[in-house]
Amino acid sequence: MASIVAVIASTHHPFYYRASTATGEDRPPFADEWTRKILAFRETLTRANPDVLVMVGSDHFHQLWLDNMPQFLVGKAPFYDANWYNEEREFGLPRMLLKGQEDLSAHVLRAGLDAGFDLAFSNELRIDHSITCPIITLRPEADLPIVPIYTNIFAPPLPQPKRFVQLGQAIREIVESWPADLRVAIIGTGHLSLELGGPRQFGPHGPDPEFDQRAVEWIATGDLDNCLREVTLDSLHAPGNATHGFMDFMLMMGVAGAGAKADHVDTLDLFHTMEAYFTWYPNGAPA
């Protein structure tokens, strides 16, 4: 059976690639510290030595629109074109071609349906920065096959927060039941407090530092009880108009397990958001 060698959750700031590769006067003052933190975070995946990456993210209205918006979708293609023109133009992200792990995609889809999740699928999925950004930060070689899983955090009606947790728990069980002797890392990206296009977007930190502090503590300590007690679809409007992306962090807490303390925790306040990085080793830290 497959083994889960790492569970990883992070934010996905689309400007990291440009900031980290800039030189001279174009290099922002926070780039060196940001790069140091990312290199330490990257090492947590490298140490786990995975064969396959299950990648959880959310399409930013690139491929999925209001004419057809699945709540949860599994990609099951042999290859995935990645990044869109506006992401190249605005963020400087490179075009990418990512290999798919089709047999694991099929297993996730079949077992997910049997577990009570009405998962959608796509054989022609193009990936955006919610998945390419963690590949750039964690595995810039982009040499490992992926299984992309998209969640709906943008277009109401949204699934309840507890459903994200339940899906995370199911994903772990499903991957562990995959009859392949391969090492799998499950990686998901979301947001802490986040404002897009609103009056709190361009502050010196995220729009709600108090929420960010509580959220980091919930994630780092696996405190699903208090997280689920406090977080609702309505409450997530208050920290910032795009904070529903925090539910992808909740999904990853479901993968890691209630009470699971992260083996690696790091954060960085940037100009309009807090970046956060977490890694768990379900079978113990690699030597």
C-alpha positions in Angstrom: 0.0 0.0 0.0 1.0 3.6 -0.5 2.5 5.5 2.5 1.9 9.2 3.3 5.4 10.6 4.0 4.4 14.2 4.4 1.4 16.4 4.9 2.0 20.0 4.0 -0.1 23.1 4.1 0.8 26.6 3.0 -0.4 29.9 1.6 0.3 30.4 -2.1 1.5 34.0 -2.7 1.8 34.4 -6.5 4.6 37.0 -6.2 7.1 34.7 -4.6 8.7 33.6 -7.9 9.2 37.2 -9.1 10.5 38.4 -5.7 12.9 35.5 -5.2 14.4 35.8 -8.7 14.6 39.6 -8.9 18.0 41.2 -8.7 19.5 44.6 -8.1 17.0 47.5 -7.6 14.1 45.2 -8.7 14.6 42.9 -5.7 12.2 43.8 -2.9 13.6 44.3 0.6 11.7 41.3 2.1 12.9 38.9 -0.6 16.0 37.6 1.2 14.1 36.7 4.4 11.2 35.2 2.4 13.7 33.1 0.3 15.4 31.8 3.5 12.1 30.7 4.9 11.0 29.0 1.7 14.3 27.1 1.4 13.8 25.8 5.0 10.2 24.8 4.1 11.3 23.2 0.9 13.7 21.0 2.8 10.8 19.4 4.8 9.5 18.0 1.5 12.9 17.0 0.2 13.6 15.0 3.4 10.3 13.1 2.9 11.5 11.9 -0.5 8.0 11.5 -2.1 7.2 9.7 -5.4 3.9 11.4 -6.0 2.2 14.7 -4.9 -1.5 15.1 -4.2 -2.1 18.8 -4.6 -5.2 20.5 -3.1 -6.0 24.0 -4.3 -8.7 26.2 -5.8 -9.2 27.5 -9.3 -9.2 31.3 -9.4 -12.0 31.5 -12.0 -9.6 30.5 -14.7 -11.0 27.2 -15.9 -14.1 27.0 -13.7 -16.7 29.7 -13.9 -20.3 30.2 -12.8 -21.7 28.2 -15.7 -20.2 25.0 -14.2 -18.7 25.2 -10.7 -18.1 21.9 -9.0 -17.7 21.9 -5.2 -14.8 19.3 -5.3 -13.0 18.2 -8.5 -10.3 15.7 -9.2 -8.0 16.0 -12.2 -7.3 12.7 -14.0 -5.2 13.6 -17.0 -1.8 12.3 -18.1 -0.4 15.9 -18.2 -1.5 19.3 -17.0 -0.7 22.6 -18.7 -0.1 25.1 -15.8 -0.4 28.8 -15.3 -2.6 31.2 -17.3 -1.7 34.2 -19.4 -2.8 36.7 -16.7 -0.6 34.9 -14.2 2.4 35.2 -16.5 1.7 38.8 -17.1 0.8 40.0 -13.6 2.9 37.7 -11.5 5.7 36.6 -13.8 4.9 32.9 -13.3 6.4 30.6 -15.9 4.4 28.2 -18.2 4.7 24.7 -16.8 3.8 21.2 -17.9 3.1 18.8 -15.0 2.8 15.0 -15.3 -0.3 13.4 -13.8 -0.6 10.2 -11.7 -3.6 8.9 -13.5 -4.0 5.6 -11.5 -4.1 7.5 -8.2 -6.5 10.0 -9.6 -8.8 7.2 -10.6 -8.5 5.6 -7.2 -9.3 8.9 -5.4 -12.3 9.5 -7.6 -13.7 6.0 -7.2 -13.0 5.7 -3.5 -14.3 9.2 -2.9 -17.6 8.5 -4.6 -17.9 5.3 -2.6 -17.2 7.3 0.6 -20.1 9.7 0.0 -18.3 12.5 -1.8 -19.9 13.4 -5.1 -16.6 14.4 -6.7 -16.5 15.9 -10.2 -13.5 15.2 -12.5 -11.8 16.6 -15.5 -9.6 15.0 -18.1 -8.6 18.5 -19.5 -7.7 20.5 -16.4 -5.3 23.4 -16.7 -3.7 24.3 -13.4 -3.4 27.8 -11.9 -1.2 29.3 -9.2 -2.9 27.7 -6.2 -1.1 24.5 -7.2 1.9 25.8 -9.2 3.0 28.2 -6.4 3.6 25.4 -3.9 5.4 23.4 -6.6 7.6 26.4 -7.2 8.3 26.8 -3.5 8.6 23.1 -2.5 9.7 21.2 -5.7 10.9 23.7 -8.3 12.1 20.9 -10.5 8.5 20.0 -11.1 9.6 16.5 -11.7 7.0 14.5 -9.7 3.6 13.4 -10.9 0.6 15.0 -9.3 -3.1 14.5 -8.5 -4.8 17.9 -8.5 -7.9 18.3 -6.3 -9.8 21.6 -6.6 -12.2 23.0 -4.0 -14.8 25.7 -4.3 -13.9 28.6 -2.0 -15.0 31.4 -4.2 -18.5 30.9 -5.7 -21.4 30.6 -3.2 -23.1 28.4 -2.2 -19.9 26.9 -0.6 -19.6 23.6 1.2 -19.6 24.0 5.0 -16.2 24.1 6.8 -16.8 20.7 8.4 -17.2 19.2 4.9 -13.7 20.4 4.0 -12.4 18.6 7.2 -14.3 15.5 6.3 -12.9 15.5 2.8 -9.4 15.9 4.2 -9.9 12.9 6.5 -11.3 10.9 3.5 -8.3 11.8 1.3 -5.9 10.4 3.8 -7.8 7.1 4.1 -8.1 6.9 0.4 -4.4 7.5 -0.4 -3.4 5.0 2.3 -5.6 2.4 0.7 -4.0 2.9 -2.8 -2.4 -0.4 -3.7 0.9 0.9 -4.9 4.2 0.8 -3.1 4.8 4.5 -3.5 5.5 7.4 -1.2 2.9 10.2 -1.3 3.0 13.7 -0.1 -0.3 15.5 0.3 0.1 19.3 -0.2 -2.7 21.9 0.2 -2.8 25.7 -0.1 -5.2 28.2 1.2 -5.4 31.6 2.8 -5.3 33.1 6.3 -7.1 36.5 6.5 -7.2 38.0 3.0 -8.8 41.0 1.4 -8.9 41.3 -2.4 -10.1 44.5 -4.0 -11.3 45.9 -0.6 -10.2 48.7 1.6 -8.0 46.5 3.8 -6.0 44.9 0.9 -2.8 46.9 1.1 -2.0 47.2 4.8 1.4 46.3 6.3 0.1 42.8 7.2 -3.0 40.7 6.7 -6.4 42.4 7.3 -7.0 40.6 10.6 -3.8 39.8 12.5 -5.9 38.4 15.5 -7.6 35.9 13.2 -4.2 35.0 11.7 -2.7 34.3 15.2 -5.6 32.1 16.2 -5.6 30.3 12.8 -1.8 29.5 13.0 -2.3 28.1 16.5 -5.3 25.9 15.4 -3.3 24.5 12.5 0.0 24.1 14.3 -1.6 22.2 17.2 -4.3 20.3 15.2 -7.0 22.0 17.2 -10.0 21.1 15.0 -12.5 21.3 17.8 -11.9 25.0 18.5 -11.4 25.8 14.8 -14.8 24.2 13.9 -16.5 25.8 16.8 -15.4 29.3 15.7 -15.2 29.1 11.9 -18.5 29.3 9.9 -19.3 30.4 6.4 -20.6 33.7 7.9 -17.7 34.3 10.3 -15.1 34.0 7.5 -16.4 37.3 5.9 -15.1 39.3 8.9 -11.3 38.7 8.6 -11.3 39.7 4.9 -13.5 39.2 1.8 -11.3 36.3 0.5 -10.8 34.5 3.8 -12.9 31.5 2.8 -9.7 30.1 1.4 -8.9 29.2 5.0 -11.2 26.2 4.5 -8.5 24.6 2.4 -6.2 24.8 5.5 -9.0 23.1 7.4 -9.1 20.4 4.8 -5.4 19.8 5.4 -5.9 19.7 9.2 -8.3 16.9 8.4 -5.6 15.1 6.4 -3.1 15.6 9.3 -5.6 14.5 11.9 -7.2 16.0 15.0 -4.5 16.8 17.6 -1.6 16.4 15.2 1.1 18.9 16.0 3.0 20.2 13.0 6.7 19.3 12.8 7.5 22.5 11.0 5.7 25.9 11.5 6.8 29.2 10.1 5.1 32.5 9.2 6.0 35.8 7.5 4.1 39.1 7.5 4.1 40.6 4.1 2.6 43.8 2.8 -1.0 42.5 2.6 -1.0 39.0 4.0 0.6 36.6 6.4 2.3 33.7 4.7 2.3 30.5 6.7 4.0 27.1 6.2 3.3 23.8 8.0 4.6 20.3 7.6 3.6 17.1 9.4 5.3 13.7 9.2 2.6 11.1 9.9 5.1 8.3 10.3 7.7 10.3 12.2 10.3 12.7 10.9 12.7 11.2 8.3 16.2 10.6 9.4 
